[in-house]
Amino acid sequence: MRLVVIESPYAGDVETNVGYAKRCVWDCLRRGEAPYASHLLFTQEGILDDRDPEERLLGLSAGLAWGRSAATVAVYLDRGISGGMRHGMQAYAKAGIPIEPRRLDGEVTDEDRKAVEEASTDAGFSARSTLALGSLDDEP
């Protein structure tokens, strides 16, 4: 089984986004992959509070550290691209880990591929997020 990091939204409509992320995990398993969705693990009650900036940073950093071992990053696009997803995509792209756009409801379009490519290389966001969150090159 190949190791796959899942990027999907979490913040905002948390209940809906968690349900969506669970469907993304199922999709990966159905494909014969071993998925990892840090936003489903670290945000559970008693672990980290995503509303606390320091705890959010800790969770994002831990997820990126695990991602060093991934064969690919599956970016699920049905609910859009969030800031956290954008940061992850940029860090993984910088580390040379392939990014694969996916949809649960429908086929991936050329527009989707372009959006993922742009989000993965947006220099303005990258500079801000790297200062705030570090990169895959940072040791945990």
Secondary structure, DSSP 8 states (H G I E B T S, - for coil): --EEEEE---SSSHHHHHHHHHHHHHHHHHTT-EEE-HHHHTTSTTT--TTSHHHHHHHHHHHHHHHTT-SEEEEE-TT---HHHHHHHHHHHHTT--EEEE-SSS---HHHHHHHHHHHH-HHHHHHHHHHH--TTS--
